[in-house]
Amino acid sequence: MQEIEHTQGLLFPLQRMLSELEDDLCWRQQDTDSLHLILRHRHEEDTRLRIRTSGPEHRAEVFLNLIRLRLEQQPLRAPVIAVVLSVRRFLGREAPTGQDLLGESQDLNEAWHTLISRLQARLGEQSLKRLSPQADHRPERAWSATEVQKKHKTRLSATEHLPRRPLWLLQGPQPLTEPPAAWFAGPERISGGWWDGQRVHRDYYIAQLQSGQLAWVFRDVREGWFIHGWFG
């Protein structure tokens, strides 16, 4: 090709290449979650981009949008004389589900993967996190922030038997300055942390404060009463 000096000029050849890739993936009945794009320059080192999606994908339009977002964040440092596009990881395609009578997809997981992929392309792969449960009884240590992209599918266990927990957990317990107006549930005893020197021994309750707010409060056997979270 002729030298291309602007990002917009790359979109036409990339669209054609990605359309051919989509046809090939459809013929194989496979998807991919990673593309390697190499932009070659005449007097500079190659520009190498890895385009990742949060789930299996094959649509040219989706890949083109992700590449456009990446190029907006990383402008060309020199004119491009050649483009190389490669796939190093193929994934088996799952049977489509959730289609209406016209064949249009109603799959919310597909929309979720598309959204996450676009956010990662614009903000960076490490910018998004998801909350993952940890094997610890202490509420403030029972979760951690991990990568959004799941490597393996996990099966969630039933949660009907678990006590109610607030969605808004405070960064740290705060002293309860006045007695609650009403009590709704409890006590739920949480005791642990002896293994790392941060032992807790608490009795948790769901209580309504004088202001009308529904709070998750606990009594520490040594330090008194605290608020640890809020219910909506």
N, C-alpha and C positions, 0 to 999 in steps of 0.2 A: 504494500500500500504506500501511498504518499505519506510524507511526514505529517503527523497530526499534532497541532500545538495546543489545542484546547480540549477540555474534558468532553464537551458536547459532541465533538467530532468523533469520539470513540464509541458513542452509543449506537450508531448505525451498524458498524461491523460487529459489535458485541451482540446486538439484537439478532443478527443473522446466525452467529455462532451458537447462541443460546437456544434459538429455535431448533437448530439441528441437534443440539444436545437433548432438548426435550423430546424430539422424535425418537432419538436413540434410546433414551430411558424408557419411553413408553413401549418401544419394541421389546426391550429387555424385561419389561415389567419390574423395573427397579427404580429406586430413588437414591438421592445422596444428600448429605448434610454438610458437605465441604467442597468448595471449588478453589482451585489454585489459578490465579490470574497473573501472568507475567507480561509486563510492558517493556519492550526492548527499545533502547535509545542508541543513537549513533555514537555518541562520545561520552556516555555516562553508564554507570552500572544499571542493570535491569531493576525495574520496580516490581516487587513481588507482593501480591496481596492474597490473603486467604479469606475467602468469603464463606462464612459459616451461618447455618440456620439452626434454630432451636429444635428442629425435628426433621423427619424425612421430607424431601421436596423434589419436584421435577419440573415445575412450571417456569418457563423462560421469563415471564413477566415478573415473577417474584425475585428471581436472581438478578434481573436487570435493575430493579428498584434498589436492591441491596448494594449492587456495584455503584450505582449512581450516588447513593448516600456516602459510601466509602470515598469515592473520588471527590465529593464535595468537601470532605474533611481532610483529604490529602491531595492537593492540587498537583498537576504534572510539573516536575522539576526540569523536564527537557522534552523536546518533541519525540513522539512515538513513531517508530518505523515498522514495528511488528507486534502482534498480539498472540499470546499462547494461552490457551484455556485447557485445563486438565482436571480430571476427576480421579482421585486416588482411593476413594472409599465408596463402594456401592452398598445399598441397603435393600433388602427385600421389601416389596410393596405389599401393604395390607389391603384387604378387600375394602372398597369404599362403602361407607355407611352413612345413614342420615340424608339420603337424597330425596327430593320431592319428585312429583310426576314428570317434571320437565328435565330432570337430571341435574338440577342445581344443588350444590352441596349445602347442607345445613349443619355441617360438622363444626362445633364450637372449638374443638381442639385445633383444627386447621387454622381458624381465625386467630386463636391464641398464639400458635407457633409463628404465624406471619407477623403479628404485632411485636412479639419478643425479638424476632430476627431483625426487624427494622429498627427497633430501639437500640439493639446491640450494635448494629452497623453505624448508627449515628453517634451513640454515646461511648462505644467501646465495649468489648466483650466482658470486661470485668466490672462494668458499671452497674449491672443489675444483679440482685441477689434474691434468693428465696429463703423462707424460714423452714428449717428442718428440725424435727424433734430429736432430742437427745435423751439418753437413758440416765436421767437424774430426777429425783423427786422434788428438788428445790425449784420453784417456778422460775426464778431468775436465771437458772442454769439449765432449764429443760428444753432449750432451743438454741439454734445457731444459724448464722447466715452462710449459705452455700451457693454454688453456681446455679443459675436458673436451668441450664441445660441438664436434663437427666440422662445418665449413661445407661441405666437399667430401669425397667419398670418395677415399681414396688406395689405391693398390695397393702392397702390400709386395713387395719383391724377395726372391728366394730367399736363404736364409742358410746353406745346408748347407756352403758352401765357406769360411765365415768361421771364424776361430779361436775356441776356447772363451773365454768371458768370464765373470767372476764376477757374480752378481746383487747381491752386497753390495760396493759400491765405497766405500772410505773417503773421508771428507771431504777428506783430503789424505794424500799418501804419508807413511808412518812408517818410520823407520830399521829395518833388519833387524839385530838384535843378535846372532844366532847363525846358523851355517851350517845350511841345510836338511838333513834326514835323507835325502831322496830327491828326485829330479828326474823329472818326468813329460812335460813338453812344453816346447818352446822351442828356440832363441830366436825371438821375434816382435819385429822391430825397428819402433819407432814414432819417427819423426823429423818435426818440424814446429814451427809457431809462430813462424817467423822473421818472418812478416808483421806481428805485433803486439808484438814484443819479448819474448815469453814462450816462447822456443825450448826444445824438449826433444829429447834424443837418447837413447833408452832401448832396452834389450833385455829383453823380458818372458819370464818362465818360469812354469810351473805347478809348484809344489814343495810337498812335505810337510815341515812343521817338526818339530822334536824333540818338540813337544807332541802331534803327530798331526794338527794342523789342516792343511787343504789351502789354500794361499795363492797369490795372484797376485803375484809379486815381479818386480822389475826392477833392472837395473844401469844407473845413470847414469854416463856416461863421465867426468864431472867430480866427482860427489859420492858415488858408492858405491852400496850396495845398499839397496832399500826394499821395503816391503810396500804394495801398493795396493788389495788386495781379498781377500775370502774366498769360497771355494766351500762350498756346503752339504754 
